[in-house]
Amino acid sequence: MNQQWYNIGAFTFPGSWAAIVAAFILTFLFLFFWNKKASDWYSNAVFYFILTWKLSVIVVDFNTVIKHPLTILYFHGGTAGYWIGIAVVLIYTFIKKENPYHVLAAWVMTVLIYEGVFDILHGIYIFGGAQLILNSLLLLFLLKKLNTTGKEVWSMQLLIIFTLIQLLLNSSGGFEIETPLLTYIVITIVLLYLLKKDEQTKSIKQGGKISE
């Protein structure tokens, strides 16, 4: 898909940037009213991601930065910097020991907004609207299941279904493993690990209480 570009004054930016900014802002607002602690984690994670992605140009193009320090203000680390930023966010999440169900809800909301806004900005109104509705239904179903017993199993199943749907919808014009799809796969694997680890930790604690 050809990238659409937009202008605000002298500032020119691609539609993907607008979509991710909208996703960050709306997801933060959603988390703020849903769970304040989760919104604190999310805002920090977004800050670390953007800061790392921006400053990663020092690592990606060190020689240019040394010769022209102002390069840091105008450039970023590109795809390599993006993945470094993702790695930093994941490390922060592990260190923070954030509730994996909060992370899951934040991730689904972020993807939901990003995919819908991205399609709409690129003129794919019907497809983008349908994707927003479908992903919203999955999010609502997930939030409902998080308040019930057996949420561990439901969360992992819904995450897998959600990811498969994103892969399917994004492959409508031909399947290619590009950065967004690879991101979905990587984050899904990490989230499944966090959810499974949380389930095992709770089982151990419950087993200890029973033996006592």
Backbone as CSV, one residue per row, in Angstrom:
resi,resn,N_x,N_y,N_z,CA_x,CA_y,CA_z,C_x,C_y,C_z
1,MET,0.842,-1.197,0.000,0.000,0.000,0.000,0.878,1.247,0.000
2,ASN,0.578,2.193,-0.896,1.332,3.436,-0.934,0.998,4.298,0.274
3,GLN,2.033,4.871,0.856,1.867,5.701,2.040,1.257,7.045,1.679
4,GLN,0.252,7.472,2.445,-0.352,8.788,2.265,0.349,9.785,3.181
5,TRP,0.566,10.999,2.675,1.258,12.023,3.456,0.322,13.195,3.720
6,TYR,0.517,13.828,4.888,-0.323,14.940,5.302,0.553,16.090,5.777
7,ASN,-0.038,17.281,5.776,0.706,18.475,6.180,-0.018,19.232,7.283
8,ILE,0.763,19.683,8.272,0.281,20.639,9.276,1.289,21.779,9.264
9,GLY,0.937,22.832,8.564,1.899,23.919,8.386,3.051,23.433,7.517
10,ALA,4.267,23.610,8.039,5.461,23.175,7.308,5.836,21.727,7.627
11,PHE,5.092,21.120,8.558,5.420,19.762,8.987,4.682,18.740,8.132
12,THR,5.435,17.853,7.493,4.864,16.791,6.659,5.083,15.441,7.332
13,PHE,4.037,14.628,7.383,4.144,13.342,8.067,3.304,12.293,7.343
14,PRO,3.689,11.021,7.441,2.926,9.945,6.795,1.680,9.584,7.596
15,GLY,0.733,8.960,6.935,-0.501,8.556,7.595,-0.260,7.570,8.717
16,SER,0.778,6.747,8.596,1.082,5.774,9.644,1.439,6.458,10.959
17,TRP,2.119,7.611,10.868,2.464,8.359,12.080,1.201,8.889,12.751
18,ALA,0.294,9.430,11.939,-0.964,9.953,12.484,-1.750,8.841,13.157
19,ALA,-1.732,7.655,12.553,-2.468,6.515,13.099,-1.885,6.081,14.431
20,ILE,-0.557,6.027,14.532,0.060,5.568,15.775,-0.100,6.600,16.879
21,VAL,-0.056,7.892,16.537,-0.272,8.941,17.540,-1.703,8.863,18.076
22,ALA,-2.663,8.684,17.159,-4.064,8.546,17.571,-4.235,7.320,18.461
23,ALA,-3.543,6.232,18.112,-3.630,5.006,18.901,-3.072,5.215,20.303
24,PHE,-1.936,5.891,20.409,-1.325,6.148,21.712,-2.235,7.011,22.591
25,ILE,-2.761,8.084,22.018,-3.580,9.025,22.798,-4.893,8.375,23.241
26,LEU,-5.597,7.752,22.315,-6.901,7.162,22.644,-6.765,5.966,23.580
27,THR,-5.697,5.198,23.418,-5.472,4.064,24.319,-5.168,4.558,25.722
28,PHE,-4.376,5.618,25.824,-4.087,6.178,27.146,-5.367,6.649,27.823
29,LEU,-6.227,7.337,27.082,-7.483,7.827,27.657,-8.376,6.664,28.088
30,PHE,-8.419,5.624,27.272,-9.191,4.435,27.621,-8.682,3.818,28.919
31,LEU,-7.360,3.656,29.017,-6.769,3.061,30.218,-6.931,3.958,31.429
32,PHE,-6.864,5.266,31.217,-6.984,6.215,32.320,-8.331,6.055,33.030
33,PHE,-9.378,5.845,32.265,-10.711,5.695,32.859,-11.010,4.239,33.240
34,TRP,-10.276,3.301,32.641,-10.489,1.883,32.945,-9.649,1.429,34.132
35,ASN,-8.372,1.784,34.143,-7.467,1.389,35.224,-6.303,2.370,35.270
36,LYS,-6.297,3.222,36.280,-5.302,4.298,36.370,-3.878,3.749,36.394
37,LYS,-3.655,2.648,37.084,-2.313,2.076,37.162,-1.831,1.638,35.783
38,ALA,-2.728,1.054,35.017,-2.374,0.617,33.669,-2.029,1.808,32.782
39,SER,-2.745,2.921,32.962,-2.459,4.112,32.154,-1.096,4.698,32.495
40,ASP,-0.683,4.589,33.760,0.647,5.058,34.151,1.734,4.238,33.463
41,TRP,1.552,2.906,33.487,2.514,2.032,32.800,2.552,2.349,31.314
42,TYR,1.391,2.526,30.699,1.308,2.736,29.264,1.960,4.049,28.847
43,SER,1.691,5.111,29.586,2.279,6.412,29.238,3.797,6.356,29.335
44,ASN,4.315,5.671,30.351,5.768,5.517,30.479,6.334,4.689,29.330
45,ALA,5.626,3.615,28.976,6.076,2.745,27.889,6.130,3.508,26.568
46,VAL,5.110,4.313,26.303,5.079,5.113,25.073,6.218,6.126,25.068
47,PHE,6.456,6.758,26.216,7.545,7.731,26.325,8.897,7.073,26.044
48,TYR,9.134,5.913,26.646,10.403,5.207,26.442,10.556,4.770,24.981
49,PHE,9.448,4.347,24.384,9.505,3.913,22.990,9.895,5.070,22.069
50,ILE,9.200,6.192,22.209,9.467,7.345,21.348,10.876,7.882,21.571
51,LEU,11.286,7.981,22.837,12.618,8.491,23.153,13.701,7.575,22.574
52,THR,13.523,6.271,22.745,14.504,5.308,22.234,14.560,5.337,20.712
53,TRP,13.386,5.347,20.081,13.315,5.383,18.621,13.994,6.640,18.073
54,LYS,13.772,7.761,18.744,14.351,9.027,18.286,15.864,9.043,18.480
55,LEU,16.333,8.647,19.657,17.763,8.707,19.958,18.551,7.549,19.354
56,SER,17.838,6.536,18.879,18.541,5.376,18.318,19.326,5.731,17.063
57,VAL,19.080,6.907,16.507,19.867,7.356,15.351,21.349,7.445,15.713
58,ILE,21.632,7.635,16.998,23.018,7.682,17.461,23.697,6.335,17.227
59,VAL,22.954,5.264,17.450,23.489,3.917,17.253,23.482,3.533,15.779
60,VAL,22.376,3.845,15.107,22.197,3.449,13.713,23.138,4.195,12.772
61,ASP,23.343,5.485,13.040,24.187,6.299,12.154,25.147,7.138,12.993
62,PHE,25.988,6.458,13.734,26.878,7.117,14.709,27.810,8.135,14.057
63,ASN,28.410,7.789,12.924,29.378,8.673,12.273,28.749,9.996,11.849
64,THR,27.533,9.925,11.317,26.842,11.149,10.892,26.502,12.028,12.083
65,VAL,26.068,11.402,13.175,25.712,12.159,14.377,26.931,12.858,14.965
66,ILE,28.076,12.184,14.945,29.301,12.788,15.455,29.694,14.011,14.627
67,LYS,29.544,13.885,13.304,29.896,14.998,12.418,28.857,16.109,12.450
68,HIS,27.597,15.721,12.589,26.502,16.701,12.579,25.555,16.399,13.742
69,PRO,25.849,16.858,14.946,25.050,16.557,16.153,23.572,16.918,16.024
70,LEU,23.265,17.949,15.250,21.870,18.364,15.106,21.028,17.321,14.366
71,THR,21.700,16.327,13.823,20.986,15.230,13.158,19.989,14.575,14.103
72,ILE,20.320,14.560,15.387,19.445,13.942,16.399,18.075,14.612,16.415
73,LEU,18.041,15.915,16.125,16.781,16.654,16.186,15.883,16.367,14.985
74,TYR,16.501,16.019,13.862,15.730,15.904,12.625,15.508,14.473,12.142
75,PHE,16.301,13.536,12.665,16.186,12.171,12.181,15.914,11.203,13.335
76,HIS,15.603,9.965,12.969,15.350,8.917,13.961,16.046,7.639,13.506
77,GLY,15.892,6.585,14.257,16.610,5.349,13.955,15.975,4.449,12.931
78,GLY,14.877,4.887,12.301,14.236,4.077,11.277,13.714,2.752,11.815
79,THR,13.721,1.748,10.971,13.213,0.427,11.352,14.031,-0.188,12.480
80,ALA,15.355,-0.032,12.397,16.219,-0.569,13.460,15.902,0.106,14.792
81,GLY,15.723,1.419,14.754,15.375,2.158,15.967,14.017,1.760,16.505
82,TYR,13.093,1.458,15.595,11.757,0.998,15.995,11.855,-0.279,16.828
83,TRP,12.651,-1.242,16.340,12.776,-2.515,17.056,13.544,-2.353,18.362
84,ILE,14.483,-1.433,18.390,15.179,-1.143,19.655,14.182,-0.567,20.652
85,GLY,13.302,0.299,20.159,12.265,0.876,21.022,11.319,-0.176,21.555
86,ILE,10.913,-1.124,20.691,10.046,-2.226,21.115,10.733,-3.042,22.200
87,ALA,12.024,-3.320,22.005,12.790,-4.101,22.982,12.836,-3.389,24.328
88,VAL,13.043,-2.065,24.308,13.091,-1.280,25.548,11.752,-1.342,26.280
89,VAL,10.653,-1.231,25.532,9.316,-1.296,26.137,9.082,-2.663,26.774
90,LEU,9.479,-3.724,26.090,9.294,-5.071,26.630,10.135,-5.276,27.893
91,ILE,11.366,-4.781,27.863,12.231,-4.885,29.054,11.623,-4.112,30.218
92,TYR,11.123,-2.911,29.923,10.473,-2.095,30.964,9.268,-2.817,31.549
93,THR,8.482,-3.464,30.685,7.282,-4.184,31.135,7.659,-5.358,32.033
94,PHE,8.726,-6.066,31.666,9.202,-7.189,32.491,9.680,-6.694,33.848
95,ILE,10.468,-5.610,33.852,11.005,-5.059,35.098,9.880,-4.520,35.979
96,LYS,8.926,-3.846,35.338,7.801,-3.248,36.062,6.869,-4.316,36.635
97,LYS,6.901,-5.515,36.018,6.000,-6.610,36.393,4.544,-6.169,36.326
98,GLU,4.237,-5.485,35.236,2.874,-4.997,35.024,1.911,-6.157,34.831
99,ASN,0.689,-5.987,35.318,-0.350,-6.990,35.165,-0.497,-7.343,33.682
100,PRO,-0.274,-8.611,33.303,-0.320,-8.984,31.877,-1.686,-8.762,31.240
101,TYR,-2.747,-8.777,32.036,-4.079,-8.543,31.481,-4.258,-7.073,31.118
102,HIS,-3.621,-6.191,31.877,-3.636,-4.770,31.535,-2.833,-4.528,30.257
103,VAL,-1.707,-5.214,30.157,-0.871,-5.096,28.961,-1.627,-5.604,27.736
104,LEU,-2.330,-6.707,27.902,-3.112,-7.291,26.811,-4.196,-6.323,26.342
105,ALA,-4.948,-5.765,27.284,-6.013,-4.821,26.928,-5.439,-3.592,26.225
106,ALA,-4.312,-3.093,26.720,-3.670,-1.931,26.109,-3.215,-2.245,24.688
107,TRP,-2.669,-3.427,24.496,-2.190,-3.832,23.177,-3.333,-3.943,22.178
108,VAL,-4.415,-4.600,22.574,-5.568,-4.764,21.684,-6.152,-3.403,21.317
109,MET,-6.257,-2.502,22.295,-6.790,-1.170,22.031,-5.880,-0.399,21.089
110,THR,-4.582,-0.491,21.291,-3.630,0.223,20.439,-3.733,-0.240,18.991
111,VAL,-3.767,-1.554,18.793,-3.874,-2.109,17.441,-5.215,-1.744,16.818
112,LEU,-6.263,-1.816,17.617,-7.615,-1.490,17.156,-7.648,-0.090,16.537
113,ILE,-7.156,0.895,17.287,-7.166,2.283,16.817,-6.220,2.468,15.640
114,TYR,-5.022,1.901,15.753,-4.029,2.080,14.691,-4.547,1.562,13.351
115,GLU,-5.049,0.341,13.346,-5.498,-0.267,12.096,-6.681,0.493,11.497
116,GLY,-7.646,0.866,12.347,-8.818,1.579,11.851,-8.473,2.945,11.290
117,VAL,-7.693,3.733,12.037,-7.316,5.081,11.605,-6.427,5.008,10.361
118,PHE,-5.504,4.055,10.342,-4.601,3.911,9.192,-5.395,3.673,7.908
119,ASP,-6.360,2.752,7.959,-7.155,2.452,6.767,-7.996,3.646,6.337
120,ILE,-8.599,4.320,7.314,-9.445,5.472,6.994,-8.629,6.602,6.375
121,LEU,-7.433,6.856,6.918,-6.572,7.913,6.374,-6.082,7.578,4.967
122,HIS,-6.069,6.301,4.648,-5.640,5.889,3.314,-6.832,5.663,2.377
123,GLY,-8.001,6.149,2.798,-9.183,6.105,1.938,-9.885,4.775,1.858
124,ILE,-9.514,3.830,2.734,-10.165,2.512,2.724,-11.258,2.537,3.792
125,TYR,-12.309,3.277,3.536,-13.307,3.574,4.566,-14.117,2.351,4.993
126,ILE,-14.605,1.590,4.046,-15.446,0.440,4.389,-14.622,-0.621,5.125
127,PHE,-13.453,-0.932,4.580,-12.586,-1.938,5.195,-12.123,-1.473,6.570
128,GLY,-11.731,-0.193,6.665,-11.281,0.354,7.947,-12.382,0.375,8.986
129,GLY,-13.602,0.747,8.554,-14.736,0.757,9.474,-15.078,-0.634,9.957
130,ALA,-15.049,-1.599,9.032,-15.337,-2.996,9.398,-14.286,-3.523,10.369
131,GLN,-13.029,-3.151,10.148,-11.952,-3.592,11.028,-12.109,-2.986,12.416
132,LEU,-12.504,-1.716,12.481,-12.745,-1.067,13.770,-13.855,-1.782,14.540
133,ILE,-14.936,-2.094,13.856,-16.073,-2.751,14.505,-15.683,-4.145,15.004
134,LEU,-15.032,-4.922,14.155,-14.649,-6.287,14.517,-13.679,-6.291,15.700
135,ASN,-12.653,-5.456,15.618,-11.680,-5.396,16.708,-12.295,-4.859,17.993
136,SER,-13.235,-3.926,17.869,-13.917,-3.378,19.053,-14.738,-4.456,19.748
137,LEU,-15.402,-5.289,18.963,-16.192,-6.383,19.536,-15.291,-7.357,20.292
138,LEU,-14.125,-7.646,19.722,-13.183,-8.533,20.396,-12.674,-7.910,21.693
139,LEU,-12.419,-6.612,21.672,-11.960,-5.923,22.880,-13.031,-5.951,23.966
140,LEU,-14.268,-5.663,23.595,-15.360,-5.679,24.572,-15.541,-7.069,25.165
141,PHE,-15.438,-8.087,24.322,-15.565,-9.469,24.789,-14.417,-9.807,25.736
142,LEU,-13.212,-9.336,25.412,-12.048,-9.564,26.264,-12.232,-8.905,27.625
143,LEU,-12.667,-7.643,27.632,-12.858,-6.922,28.886,-13.915,-7.606,29.754
144,LYS,-14.936,-8.145,29.116,-15.977,-8.866,29.855,-15.412,-10.128,30.479
145,LYS,-14.595,-10.860,29.741,-14.035,-12.116,30.225,-12.986,-11.901,31.317
146,LEU,-12.370,-10.713,31.351,-11.362,-10.447,32.372,-11.964,-10.382,33.775
147,ASN,-13.263,-10.251,33.843,-13.953,-10.186,35.145,-14.611,-11.507,35.513
148,THR,-14.248,-12.573,34.805,-14.859,-13.875,35.078,-13.787,-14.898,35.432
149,THR,-14.231,-16.032,35.964,-13.290,-17.121,36.238,-12.853,-17.735,34.904
150,GLY,-11.662,-18.263,34.899,-11.143,-18.834,33.661,-10.623,-17.799,32.698
151,LYS,-10.354,-16.584,33.216,-9.883,-15.518,32.337,-8.513,-15.837,31.742
152,GLU,-7.750,-16.693,32.413,-6.424,-17.054,31.903,-6.549,-17.720,30.529
153,VAL,-7.439,-18.702,30.443,-7.625,-19.428,29.185,-8.261,-18.538,28.135
154,TRP,-9.295,-17.805,28.541,-9.990,-16.929,27.609,-9.051,-15.877,27.029
155,SER,-8.191,-15.307,27.870,-7.287,-14.244,27.423,-6.334,-14.735,26.355
156,MET,-5.767,-15.915,26.572,-4.826,-16.462,25.585,-5.534,-16.825,24.286
157,GLN,-6.731,-17.374,24.392,-7.474,-17.746,23.194,-7.880,-16.509,22.391
158,LEU,-8.358,-15.486,23.084,-8.768,-14.249,22.407,-7.578,-13.534,21.786
159,LEU,-6.436,-13.588,22.452,-5.227,-12.967,21.902,-4.828,-13.648,20.596
160,ILE,-4.869,-14.963,20.583,-4.515,-15.706,19.370,-5.500,-15.401,18.244
161,ILE,-6.795,-15.390,18.579,-7.823,-15.077,17.583,-7.631,-13.659,17.050
162,PHE,-7.393,-12.719,17.949,-7.200,-11.322,17.571,-6.019,-11.175,16.613
163,THR,-4.909,-11.842,16.941,-3.709,-11.754,16.103,-3.932,-12.380,14.735
164,LEU,-4.581,-13.530,14.705,-4.865,-14.198,13.430,-5.755,-13.330,12.541
165,ILE,-6.699,-12.628,13.160,-7.577,-11.738,12.399,-6.775,-10.591,11.789
166,GLN,-5.826,-10.031,12.571,-4.994,-8.943,12.039,-4.150,-9.438,10.870
167,LEU,-3.597,-10.632,11.010,-2.784,-11.201,9.933,-3.633,-11.442,8.688
168,LEU,-4.855,-11.927,8.908,-5.751,-12.210,7.788,-6.168,-10.932,7.076
169,LEU,-6.589,-9.925,7.847,-7.046,-8.670,7.257,-5.916,-7.937,6.542
170,ASN,-4.712,-8.003,7.107,-3.585,-7.302,6.498,-3.013,-8.036,5.292
171,SER,-3.428,-9.285,5.096,-2.927,-10.048,3.953,-3.927,-10.075,2.800
172,SER,-4.962,-9.242,2.877,-5.999,-9.234,1.847,-5.438,-8.863,0.472
173,GLY,-4.385,-8.044,0.462,-3.790,-7.652,-0.813,-2.560,-8.461,-1.142
174,GLY,-2.318,-9.539,-0.401,-1.108,-10.339,-0.597,-0.335,-10.401,0.707
175,PHE,0.024,-11.577,1.129,0.673,-11.745,2.440,2.162,-11.428,2.370
176,GLU,2.578,-10.430,3.145,3.981,-10.067,3.246,4.291,-9.780,4.719
177,ILE,5.381,-10.359,5.206,5.774,-10.111,6.592,6.517,-8.782,6.663
178,GLU,5.768,-7.705,6.868,6.356,-6.386,7.023,6.382,-6.033,8.513
179,THR,6.878,-4.845,8.817,7.075,-4.453,10.217,5.814,-4.580,11.081
180,PRO,4.636,-4.072,10.649,3.439,-4.206,11.496,3.089,-5.660,11.804
181,LEU,3.089,-6.518,10.774,2.727,-7.921,10.985,3.745,-8.632,11.860
182,LEU,5.017,-8.340,11.651,6.055,-8.951,12.473,5.927,-8.484,13.920
183,THR,5.531,-7.223,14.089,5.311,-6.690,15.439,4.186,-7.445,16.131
184,TYR,3.089,-7.690,15.408,1.958,-8.418,15.980,2.379,-9.811,16.433
185,ILE,3.182,-10.468,15.617,3.626,-11.826,15.947,4.521,-11.821,17.189
186,VAL,5.478,-10.898,17.216,6.421,-10.815,18.341,5.694,-10.484,19.640
187,ILE,4.840,-9.466,19.606,4.124,-9.051,20.819,3.187,-10.151,21.301
188,THR,2.566,-10.859,20.371,1.671,-11.956,20.751,2.429,-13.046,21.485
189,ILE,3.602,-13.402,20.980,4.424,-14.427,21.639,4.803,-13.983,23.045
190,VAL,5.213,-12.721,23.188,5.599,-12.200,24.508,4.404,-12.185,25.452
191,LEU,3.249,-11.749,24.966,2.053,-11.693,25.805,1.599,-13.087,26.236
192,LEU,1.678,-14.041,25.328,1.330,-15.412,25.687,2.248,-15.927,26.787
193,TYR,3.518,-15.572,26.691,4.477,-15.965,27.730,4.124,-15.319,29.072
194,LEU,3.802,-14.024,29.048,3.465,-13.316,30.285,2.194,-13.874,30.918
195,LEU,1.197,-14.158,30.094,-0.061,-14.702,30.600,0.142,-16.095,31.192
196,LYS,0.930,-16.916,30.494,1.202,-18.269,30.985,2.004,-18.225,32.275
197,LYS,2.974,-17.322,32.335,3.799,-17.190,33.535,2.950,-16.732,34.713
198,ASP,2.041,-15.787,34.466,1.165,-15.296,35.526,0.252,-16.409,36.026
199,GLU,-0.250,-17.229,35.103,-1.107,-18.357,35.476,-0.347,-19.363,36.335
200,GLN,0.893,-19.653,35.959,1.705,-20.604,36.711,2.042,-20.070,38.099
201,THR,2.330,-18.771,38.176,2.646,-18.148,39.463,1.465,-18.234,40.418
202,LYS,0.266,-17.961,39.895,-0.933,-18.034,40.724,-1.202,-19.474,41.165
203,SER,-0.951,-20.433,40.289,-1.170,-21.848,40.631,-0.233,-22.288,41.742
204,ILE,1.020,-21.820,41.679,1.999,-22.155,42.715,1.585,-21.568,44.056
205,LYS,1.121,-20.309,44.027,0.689,-19.659,45.258,-0.532,-20.354,45.852
206,GLN,-1.471,-20.726,44.989,-2.657,-21.415,45.475,-2.317,-22.787,46.024
207,GLY,-1.362,-23.455,45.368,-0.916,-24.752,45.849,-0.249,-24.657,47.201
208,GLY,0.505,-23.572,47.408,1.165,-23.360,48.701,0.168,-23.107,49.796
209,LYS,-0.895,-22.346,49.484,-1.913,-22.066,50.490,-2.666,-23.325,50.877
210,ILE,-2.935,-24.186,49.863,-3.667,-25.422,50.148,-2.849,-26.347,51.042
211,SER,-1.527,-26.438,50.743,-0.655,-27.328,51.544,-0.518,-26.844,52.969
212,GLU,-0.655,-25.532,53.160,-0.583,-24.994,54.524,-1.813,-25.368,55.326
